[in-house]
């Protein structure tokens, strides 16, 4: 058994209460909560890291607080990819303001507890796994 950060655990539990298409609807709702890029990152994809394993262009930037070392994740995803934006929102909200150790300890397949494999294709789930793996590589590289 593993322990997730409290906000990520809440999201996982919220999904577990949904059935069938409700899971997809909730994922799409979450896509609308993905924070926009801060002004200092607008139009600067060159400063961000691309998740090449995703079919959709996904760019991520890890911001580390100077004093606490806590992390914040910023994503740039096209608006026509709401499922991918939903994945990013889960990771952004669930891992915001956590430490590198917490991020590195998240199981790659944590989404199974949300039951997303019942409503999404393996290819889409691979995209979520790739996003988390990429985030972990970025965190490990700056750790």
C-alpha positions, 0 to 999 in steps of 0.5 A: 500500500502507498500513501498519496498526498492528501489532495491527490488522494481526494481526487482518486477517491472522487473518481472512485465514487463515479461510475462509467461515463461519470468518470470521463465527465469528471475528467473533462470537468477537471480539464477546465481547472488546469491553471493557465501558464503564468505570464512569465512562461507565456509563449516560452515553450522553449523553456519548458520540457516536452513530454515526447511520449504523448501524442498531444503536444504536452509541455511541462515546467517544474518550479521549485520554491527557494526556501521550502523546495516545494514544487509547482507544475505548469503545463501547456496543452492545446485546448483541443485536448481536454482529456490530456488537460484533465490528466495534467490537472490531476497531476498539477492539483494533486502534486502542487506544493509537494516535495520532490520525495513525494513526487518521486514516490507516486506509483506510476499506475496510481490512476488504476485506483480511479478506475480510468482504465474502464473508460479510457483506451490504453493509449490515453492511459499510457499518456498519463503514465508518461506525463508522471514519468516525465515529471519524475525525471525532471524532479530527479534531475533537479533534486 
